[in-house]
C-alpha cells in the first residue's frame, strides 16, 4: 500500500519566531478552543439550523460522541476525512468532532460530485468520507456508492452518513468509549485541516492550514468586523467555503461566543425570514447575491432591522454595485477580498464611503507583507496595476503534495503568487483589477478553464475546445466554451451539458454557454499558447456582441 504523506505547513524559523513574538500565534489549538468555548458559553446558542438549536455545551457533547465513534471505527489521529455536509448543523458537529479526535477534515462543497470528491480522497489519502444523506435534491449516498466502487481510492476505509445511512454507518449511531479520545492537544503548528483551492489551473489543490495560523486569522477578523458574544451570524453561502468559515465566519463567531444560523439557501425568500426570526446581525454574500438582496429588500415584509454588517466578497464588487447594495439594504457594507491560501483584506467599518465603495480593503495584519509587481517581478509604484504577491502569519508557504504547482505559485523567498492583478492605494488599500490566470470567477465560484477543457476534450464528438470567462450582468462572469466539433455532426448543446454532468462534476463547472466554431485561427501568431488563444477568442466574441 502507498505510503501516507505527512501533512505540514512550515514557515522558516525566523518567521515563526516573529509571528509568535508579535502575538499573532498564541499556541491555541482547535480542540482547546472548542472545549474552552463549551465551558465559557455553555448555555448560549451556538448553532441554529431549521428547528435544531444547539447550545455550546450540547455541540461539544455531540462532537465528543462523534470523535469517540470515529476513533472506535479504527480511525487514527492524523488521518484525513473528507466532509461533505452542506449547510447543516451536522457539519459543525462533525468538524468539531474531527478536531476533538485529532482527525483532519478536508472541506468539500455540497456542489462537488464524484470527480472532485475522488480527487480529494486521492490527494489527501483520506481514510473516510462523511456526507449528508440528501441535500437540495441530491442523494450523497449515491456518490458514496460510486466512490466505494472506484478501484483507485485504496486509502478509503469508511463512509459515514448524517441522517439515513442506508447501507453505510450512520453518524448518529456511532458509538465509542470516551477513553479513546486524545488526552493531549495537538501541536499548534501542525496542520488542522485541508481547505480547497479555487483551482486556478487544473484540479483543485489542497491547502494545509495550521491551528496557530488559522485561529489567528479569525480572531483578528473578529476585531475588525466587530464580532462579539451578541453577534448572530447567518451562513447563507456554502458553510465549507473559506469565507463563511473564517472571515470571520462561523469559527470567528464560535470564538466570540455568538450564534451561527445556517440558511439552507441564499435566496432572499428563505434568508429574510431567518434574519427576522433569529435577529441576525452579520453575514457574508457574493456580489450577485448582494445585488439580488438589495433589490428584494425594497419590497420585503420581513424585518431586517437587526442587521449590522453585510460583508461582500469572493468576486469583485464594482463601485456602482456597491452603491446599489448600500442604497437597498439597511446595513454597513464591508468589502472582503480573501483567499483560502491565506491573505484576507477588509474595508474597516469606520472607513470613509469612497474607501468602502471603491476598494477591496486592506490586509488583516501588520504581519501581512504585500508586493505589487510588474511582469518582471519588480515592484510597481502605488497606483499602478501589478501582480499581487503576499506572505504573512496566516498565508501558506506550500500546497499539499504539489511540487510543480508549488514551484510556480511561490517565490523563492516564500511569497504566494495570488494570480490577482491589483493596484495599491494610500494606506495599503487594494483595488482588484483582474487576474493573471485563466480561471472563471462565476459569482465567487472559481472554475479552472483547463479543467473544463479537459472534460470536454473527452467527448467523442469534440475535436478541440477553449474555455473563457465572459462578463455577465448577473454572475459577474460566466463560462463560455468555444468548441470545434470532430467531423461534420455537431453535438447538441444540451446534450454536451448533460454529458458533462454525467461525468460527475460540480454543476457550476458546466459551461454556461457553448459556441461552435469551425477552427481556431492560430495563424496570426503562429504557435499560440492556450492563454493567447483564449484571450483572442474572448475578444473576438465580445466585439461581435
Ligand atoms: C475580487 N476578487 C476576489 C474580491 C476574492 C474571504 C473572502 C473571499 C474568499 C475567497 C475567502 C474578492 N474582489 N472582494 O477565502 O476568506 C477572488 C480573488 C482571490 C480568489 C480566492 C475569504 N474576493 N476574490 O473567495 O479561495 O481572485 O476565497 O484570489 O475561493 O477569489 O478565492 P477563494
Boltz pocket constraint, residues with backbone or C-beta under 6 A from the ligand:
constraints:
  - pocket:
      binder: B
      contacts: [[A, 196], [A, 197], [A, 198], [A, 242], [A, 243], [A, 246], [A, 247], [A, 312], [A, 313], [A, 314], [A, 315], [A, 316], [A, 317], [A, 335], [A, 336], [A, 337], [A, 338], [A, 339], [A, 340], [A, 341], [A, 342], [A, 343], [A, 344], [A, 360], [A, 418], [A, 420], [A, 432], [A, 434], [A, 435], [A, 441], [A, 444], [A, 446]]
      max_distance: 6.0
